[in-house]
Amino acid sequence: MTVAPDNAQQGASHLYRAMRDVIQSMDDTLPGKFEITKEGIVHDMMSPVKQHELTALRIRKRLEKVMPEEFVAHTGTPDVEEEPEGIMRHPDVMVIAETDMEGDGSFDPRTLLAAIEIVSRSNPDNDWVGKVRDYPLIGIPVYAVFDPRTGTGAVLTDIHATPDGPRYATRKDFVYGEDVTIADWTIPTDDLPRYPPA
């Protein structure tokens, strides 16, 4: 009988929409960034620091130098949303075809070629744990993480099924100064800023 799963799905969808409404009502009144995961609302209270923003800018510019003109490394809004999974995320950089940015509403995560995150000093587990779990679940094929705390990062690819749901099968670690390949494009990682010692 499918009554329980349908009710559970409706309940999950209702809860997701309620969390989304809460975020929209707080968005202009509280600092930081809000996202929704299976565990609930993630609130990164700290505004991004200069090193975070400069890293995103340099990655965006380097990617756009090597990508065909029809693709962009986008650093703005809107969010990436998969309502059936109850997930709304906001990658620091999204590699996407310009035509997939047209229309209203959030971006469909399956249109992204890659999501790129610069690890925040205040909540590193959001990037290294939560998004490593969420991004394959919503179908983002490539996830690149840059960590200004350590000057290292990783590119995760090859989504495959596991008992815990879709996960990335391949992880390639890198150190700042090495070239890194994100989707089909390779960029240098030299001169990326580091966070000062705490």
C-alpha positions as CSV (number, residue, x, y, z in Angstrom):
1,M,0.0,0.0,0.0
2,T,1.4,3.4,-0.9
3,V,-0.5,5.7,1.5
4,A,2.3,6.1,4.0
5,P,5.0,7.0,1.5
6,D,2.6,9.5,-0.2
7,N,1.8,11.1,3.1
8,A,5.4,11.1,4.1
9,Q,6.3,12.8,0.7
10,Q,3.5,15.4,1.2
11,G,4.7,16.0,4.8
12,A,8.3,16.4,3.6
13,S,7.3,18.8,0.9
14,H,5.1,20.8,3.3
15,L,8.0,21.0,5.7
16,Y,10.4,22.1,3.0
17,R,8.1,24.8,1.8
18,A,7.7,26.0,5.4
19,M,11.5,26.2,5.8
20,R,11.7,28.1,2.5
21,D,9.1,30.6,3.6
22,V,11.0,31.2,6.9
23,I,14.2,31.8,4.9
24,Q,12.5,34.2,2.6
25,S,11.1,36.2,5.5
26,M,14.5,36.4,7.2
27,D,16.6,36.9,4.2
28,D,16.7,40.7,4.3
29,T,16.7,41.1,8.1
30,L,19.5,38.7,9.2
31,P,23.1,38.7,8.0
32,G,24.7,35.7,6.3
33,K,23.5,33.0,4.0
34,F,20.7,30.5,4.4
35,E,20.4,27.0,2.8
36,I,18.1,24.0,3.3
37,T,19.4,20.5,3.7
38,K,17.8,17.2,4.8
39,E,18.8,18.2,8.4
40,G,17.1,21.5,8.2
41,I,18.2,25.1,7.7
42,V,21.9,26.0,7.5
43,H,22.7,29.5,8.5
44,D,26.2,30.7,7.9
45,M,26.1,33.8,10.0
46,M,29.4,35.3,9.0
47,S,29.5,37.5,5.8
48,P,32.2,36.1,3.5
49,V,35.6,37.6,4.1
50,K,37.9,39.1,1.5
51,Q,39.9,35.9,0.9
52,H,36.7,34.0,0.3
53,E,35.4,36.5,-2.2
54,L,38.7,37.0,-3.9
55,T,39.0,33.2,-4.4
56,A,35.6,33.0,-6.0
57,L,36.4,35.9,-8.3
58,R,39.8,34.4,-9.4
59,I,38.2,31.0,-10.0
60,R,35.4,32.6,-12.0
61,K,37.7,34.6,-14.2
62,R,40.1,31.7,-14.8
63,L,37.3,29.4,-15.8
64,E,35.7,31.9,-18.1
65,K,39.1,32.4,-19.9
66,V,39.1,28.7,-20.9
67,M,35.4,27.9,-21.3
68,P,33.5,28.3,-24.6
69,E,31.5,31.5,-24.7
70,E,28.1,29.8,-24.1
71,F,29.1,28.7,-20.6
72,V,29.5,31.0,-17.6
73,A,31.1,30.7,-14.1
74,H,28.2,32.4,-12.3
75,T,28.7,33.8,-8.8
76,G,25.3,35.4,-8.1
77,T,21.7,34.4,-7.4
78,P,19.3,32.5,-7.6
79,D,19.8,29.4,-5.6
80,V,20.0,25.8,-6.8
81,E,16.9,24.0,-5.7
82,E,15.5,20.4,-5.8
83,E,12.2,20.6,-3.9
84,P,11.4,16.8,-4.1
85,E,14.6,16.2,-2.2
86,G,14.0,19.1,0.1
87,I,17.4,20.8,-0.7
88,M,18.2,24.4,-1.6
89,R,21.8,25.4,-1.9
90,H,23.8,28.4,-3.1
91,P,27.1,27.4,-4.6
92,D,29.8,30.1,-4.5
93,V,30.5,29.5,-8.2
94,M,28.1,27.6,-10.6
95,V,29.3,26.5,-14.0
96,I,26.3,26.6,-16.2
97,A,25.3,27.2,-19.8
98,E,24.0,30.7,-20.3
99,T,20.8,29.4,-21.9
100,D,20.0,27.4,-18.7
101,M,20.0,30.7,-16.7
102,E,16.9,31.9,-18.6
103,G,13.5,32.0,-17.0
104,D,12.2,32.5,-13.5
105,G,12.8,30.7,-10.2
106,S,15.8,28.8,-8.9
107,F,18.3,27.0,-11.1
108,D,17.7,23.3,-11.8
109,P,20.7,21.5,-10.2
110,R,20.8,19.1,-13.1
111,T,21.7,22.0,-15.5
112,L,24.9,22.7,-13.6
113,L,28.1,21.4,-15.1
114,A,29.9,22.0,-11.7
115,A,29.4,23.6,-8.3
116,I,32.4,25.2,-6.7
117,E,32.6,26.1,-3.0
118,I,35.2,28.1,-1.1
119,V,35.3,26.7,2.4
120,S,34.1,29.2,5.0
121,R,36.1,29.7,8.1
122,S,33.0,29.7,10.3
123,N,31.3,26.5,9.0
124,P,33.7,24.2,7.1
125,D,31.6,21.1,7.6
126,N,28.9,22.7,5.5
127,D,31.2,22.4,2.5
128,W,33.2,19.3,3.3
129,V,30.4,17.2,4.7
130,G,26.9,18.6,3.9
131,K,27.5,19.5,0.3
132,V,29.5,16.4,-0.4
133,R,26.3,14.6,0.5
134,D,23.8,16.9,-1.0
135,Y,25.3,17.8,-4.4
136,P,25.3,14.2,-5.8
137,L,21.8,13.7,-4.4
138,I,20.5,16.6,-6.5
139,G,22.5,15.5,-9.6
140,I,25.4,18.0,-9.7
141,P,28.0,16.0,-11.7
142,V,31.2,17.9,-10.4
143,Y,31.8,19.4,-7.0
144,A,35.1,21.3,-6.5
145,V,36.1,22.5,-3.0
146,F,38.7,25.2,-2.3
147,D,39.9,25.5,1.3
148,P,41.7,28.8,2.1
149,R,42.3,27.5,5.7
150,T,44.8,24.9,4.4
151,G,45.6,25.9,0.8
152,T,44.2,22.5,-0.4
153,G,41.1,21.3,-2.2
154,A,39.4,18.4,-3.9
155,V,37.3,17.8,-7.0
156,L,34.6,15.1,-6.6
157,T,33.0,13.4,-9.7
158,D,31.4,10.2,-10.9
159,I,28.0,10.0,-9.1
160,H,27.1,6.4,-8.3
161,A,24.4,4.7,-6.3
162,T,25.2,3.6,-2.7
163,P,22.9,2.2,0.1
164,D,22.9,5.8,1.5
165,G,21.9,7.3,-1.8
166,P,23.9,8.8,-4.7
167,R,27.5,9.7,-3.8
168,Y,30.6,10.8,-5.7
169,A,32.9,7.9,-6.5
170,T,36.1,9.8,-7.4
171,R,37.9,12.4,-5.4
172,K,41.0,14.1,-6.6
173,D,42.8,16.2,-4.0
174,F,45.0,19.1,-4.9
175,V,47.3,21.7,-3.3
176,Y,47.2,25.4,-4.1
177,G,49.8,26.0,-6.9
178,E,48.7,22.9,-8.9
179,D,46.5,22.9,-11.9
180,V,43.0,21.6,-11.2
181,T,40.4,20.3,-13.7
182,I,36.8,21.2,-13.1
183,A,34.4,19.5,-15.6
184,D,36.2,19.9,-18.9
185,W,38.4,22.8,-18.1
186,T,41.8,23.1,-16.3
187,I,42.8,26.2,-14.4
188,P,45.8,27.2,-12.2
189,T,45.4,27.5,-8.5
190,D,48.4,29.7,-7.9
191,D,47.9,33.1,-6.1
192,L,44.7,32.0,-4.4
193,P,44.5,33.7,-1.1
194,R,44.7,31.9,2.3
195,Y,42.9,32.9,5.5
196,P,45.3,34.4,8.0
197,P,46.1,32.3,11.1
198,A,43.2,32.3,13.6
